[in-house]
Amino acid sequence: MQEALIHNAQIYASRHNLQLGERLGYGIHGIVIVAENKSKPGKTAIKAHKDSEAYVREREVYQRLGEAGLTEIRGFHVPELIRYDDQLRIIEMTIVTPPFVLDFAGARLDVPPDFSEEIWAEWEAEKREQFGSRWPEARAALGALEELDIYVLDVSPRNIMF
């Protein structure tokens, strides 16, 4: 499957005069690769998605953040959408440094998840354990996203980094 994602990234890079570089990350939704414009300085990140559903969710989150003019949420940097390709399921975005919030492929828009109080309590306990004393800061960032009707459930110290 990664070969197909890399192939899509290569096609995208060719179309936009980009040179692919190192892999920044990977996960259940896809891979993220550094891309450098061949004709002007600067690097971006491109994320090649495995499936359309996760791609559309993430693209829509970045569009909403862009429409709101947000590059930062509660002190956390968020990548800015540069462009996207629906056919290849590629999102090109700015590269951010910690502290950051990223990876919105598992996010939900407009409708909060309908979980029982028990499920929410388990989720919250797991996040408190993962983030330790920094959980209130991470939770505040999630609350700010929720004000935009963006509900992020796939939360870990990999995608909310201090």
Contacts in CASP RR format, 6 or more apart in sequence:
PFRMAT RR
TARGET T0000
AUTHOR 0000-0000-0000
METHOD contacts of the structure
MODEL  1
MQEALIHNAQIYASRHNLQLGERLGYGIHGIVIVAENKSKPGKTAIKAHK
DSEAYVREREVYQRLGEAGLTEIRGFHVPELIRYDDQLRIIEMTIVTPPF
VLDFAGARLDVPPDFSEEIWAEWEAEKREQFGSRWPEARAALGALEELDI
YVLDVSPRNIMF
1 50 0 8 1.000
2 26 0 8 1.000
2 31 0 8 1.000
5 30 0 8 1.000
5 31 0 8 1.000
5 48 0 8 1.000
5 49 0 8 1.000
5 50 0 8 1.000
6 31 0 8 1.000
6 33 0 8 1.000
6 48 0 8 1.000
8 48 0 8 1.000
8 88 0 8 1.000
8 89 0 8 1.000
8 90 0 8 1.000
9 20 0 8 1.000
9 31 0 8 1.000
9 33 0 8 1.000
9 35 0 8 1.000
9 46 0 8 1.000
9 48 0 8 1.000
9 88 0 8 1.000
9 90 0 8 1.000
10 20 0 8 1.000
11 88 0 8 1.000
12 18 0 8 1.000
12 46 0 8 1.000
12 48 0 8 1.000
12 85 0 8 1.000
12 88 0 8 1.000
12 90 0 8 1.000
12 92 0 8 1.000
13 19 0 8 1.000
13 20 0 8 1.000
13 35 0 8 1.000
13 46 0 8 1.000
15 85 0 8 1.000
16 35 0 8 1.000
16 37 0 8 1.000
16 83 0 8 1.000
16 92 0 8 1.000
17 37 0 8 1.000
17 38 0 8 1.000
17 39 0 8 1.000
18 35 0 8 1.000
18 36 0 8 1.000
18 37 0 8 1.000
18 38 0 8 1.000
18 44 0 8 1.000
18 46 0 8 1.000
19 35 0 8 1.000
19 36 0 8 1.000
19 37 0 8 1.000
19 38 0 8 1.000
20 33 0 8 1.000
20 34 0 8 1.000
20 35 0 8 1.000
20 46 0 8 1.000
21 33 0 8 1.000
21 34 0 8 1.000
21 35 0 8 1.000
21 36 0 8 1.000
22 33 0 8 1.000
22 34 0 8 1.000
23 31 0 8 1.000
23 32 0 8 1.000
23 33 0 8 1.000
23 34 0 8 1.000
24 32 0 8 1.000
24 33 0 8 1.000
24 34 0 8 1.000
24 45 0 8 1.000
24 95 0 8 1.000
25 31 0 8 1.000
25 32 0 8 1.000
26 32 0 8 1.000
28 50 0 8 1.000
29 49 0 8 1.000
29 50 0 8 1.000
29 51 0 8 1.000
29 54 0 8 1.000
29 58 0 8 1.000
29 103 0 8 1.000
29 105 0 8 1.000
29 106 0 8 1.000
30 47 0 8 1.000
30 48 0 8 1.000
30 49 0 8 1.000
30 50 0 8 1.000
30 54 0 8 1.000
30 105 0 8 1.000
31 47 0 8 1.000
31 48 0 8 1.000
32 45 0 8 1.000
32 46 0 8 1.000
32 47 0 8 1.000
32 48 0 8 1.000
33 45 0 8 1.000
33 46 0 8 1.000
33 48 0 8 1.000
34 43 0 8 1.000
34 44 0 8 1.000
34 45 0 8 1.000
34 95 0 8 1.000
35 43 0 8 1.000
35 44 0 8 1.000
35 45 0 8 1.000
35 46 0 8 1.000
35 92 0 8 1.000
36 42 0 8 1.000
36 43 0 8 1.000
36 44 0 8 1.000
37 44 0 8 1.000
43 95 0 8 1.000
44 82 0 8 1.000
44 92 0 8 1.000
44 93 0 8 1.000
44 94 0 8 1.000
44 95 0 8 1.000
45 79 0 8 1.000
45 92 0 8 1.000
45 93 0 8 1.000
45 94 0 8 1.000
45 95 0 8 1.000
46 90 0 8 1.000
46 91 0 8 1.000
46 92 0 8 1.000
46 93 0 8 1.000
47 58 0 8 1.000
47 90 0 8 1.000
47 91 0 8 1.000
47 93 0 8 1.000
47 105 0 8 1.000
48 88 0 8 1.000
48 89 0 8 1.000
48 90 0 8 1.000
49 55 0 8 1.000
49 58 0 8 1.000
49 89 0 8 1.000
49 90 0 8 1.000
49 91 0 8 1.000
49 105 0 8 1.000
50 89 0 8 1.000
51 89 0 8 1.000
52 89 0 8 1.000
54 105 0 8 1.000
54 106 0 8 1.000
55 86 0 8 1.000
55 89 0 8 1.000
55 91 0 8 1.000
55 105 0 8 1.000
57 104 0 8 1.000
57 105 0 8 1.000
57 106 0 8 1.000
57 107 0 8 1.000
57 108 0 8 1.000
57 109 0 8 1.000
58 91 0 8 1.000
58 103 0 8 1.000
58 104 0 8 1.000
58 105 0 8 1.000
58 106 0 8 1.000
58 107 0 8 1.000
59 81 0 8 1.000
59 84 0 8 1.000
59 86 0 8 1.000
59 91 0 8 1.000
60 109 0 8 1.000
61 104 0 8 1.000
61 107 0 8 1.000
61 109 0 8 1.000
61 150 0 8 1.000
62 79 0 8 1.000
62 80 0 8 1.000
62 81 0 8 1.000
62 84 0 8 1.000
62 91 0 8 1.000
62 93 0 8 1.000
62 104 0 8 1.000
63 81 0 8 1.000
64 109 0 8 1.000
64 148 0 8 1.000
64 149 0 8 1.000
64 150 0 8 1.000
65 78 0 8 1.000
65 80 0 8 1.000
65 81 0 8 1.000
65 148 0 8 1.000
65 150 0 8 1.000
66 80 0 8 1.000
66 81 0 8 1.000
68 148 0 8 1.000
70 78 0 8 1.000
70 148 0 8 1.000
71 77 0 8 1.000
71 78 0 8 1.000
71 80 0 8 1.000
72 78 0 8 1.000
73 101 0 8 1.000
73 141 0 8 1.000
73 144 0 8 1.000
73 145 0 8 1.000
74 137 0 8 1.000
74 140 0 8 1.000
74 141 0 8 1.000
74 144 0 8 1.000
75 99 0 8 1.000
75 141 0 8 1.000
76 99 0 8 1.000
76 100 0 8 1.000
76 101 0 8 1.000
76 141 0 8 1.000
76 160 0 8 1.000
77 96 0 8 1.000
77 97 0 8 1.000
77 98 0 8 1.000
77 99 0 8 1.000
77 100 0 8 1.000
77 101 0 8 1.000
78 96 0 8 1.000
78 100 0 8 1.000
78 101 0 8 1.000
78 102 0 8 1.000
79 93 0 8 1.000
79 94 0 8 1.000
79 95 0 8 1.000
79 96 0 8 1.000
79 100 0 8 1.000
79 102 0 8 1.000
80 93 0 8 1.000
80 94 0 8 1.000
81 91 0 8 1.000
81 92 0 8 1.000
81 93 0 8 1.000
82 92 0 8 1.000
82 93 0 8 1.000
82 94 0 8 1.000
83 92 0 8 1.000
84 90 0 8 1.000
84 91 0 8 1.000
84 92 0 8 1.000
96 102 0 8 1.000
98 161 0 8 1.000
98 162 0 8 1.000
99 161 0 8 1.000
99 162 0 8 1.000
100 160 0 8 1.000
100 161 0 8 1.000
101 141 0 8 1.000
101 145 0 8 1.000
101 152 0 8 1.000
101 159 0 8 1.000
101 160 0 8 1.000
102 159 0 8 1.000
103 154 0 8 1.000
103 158 0 8 1.000
103 159 0 8 1.000
104 150 0 8 1.000
104 152 0 8 1.000
105 154 0 8 1.000
106 152 0 8 1.000
106 153 0 8 1.000
106 154 0 8 1.000
107 145 0 8 1.000
107 150 0 8 1.000
107 151 0 8 1.000
107 152 0 8 1.000
107 153 0 8 1.000
107 154 0 8 1.000
108 150 0 8 1.000
108 151 0 8 1.000
108 153 0 8 1.000
109 149 0 8 1.000
109 150 0 8 1.000
109 151 0 8 1.000
110 149 0 8 1.000
111 151 0 8 1.000
112 146 0 8 1.000
112 151 0 8 1.000
113 151 0 8 1.000
113 153 0 8 1.000
115 123 0 8 1.000
123 153 0 8 1.000
127 135 0 8 1.000
127 138 0 8 1.000
127 139 0 8 1.000
127 155 0 8 1.000
128 135 0 8 1.000
130 155 0 8 1.000
130 156 0 8 1.000
130 157 0 8 1.000
131 138 0 8 1.000
131 157 0 8 1.000
131 160 0 8 1.000
134 162 0 8 1.000
137 162 0 8 1.000
138 155 0 8 1.000
138 160 0 8 1.000
141 160 0 8 1.000
142 152 0 8 1.000
142 155 0 8 1.000
142 160 0 8 1.000
145 151 0 8 1.000
145 152 0 8 1.000
END
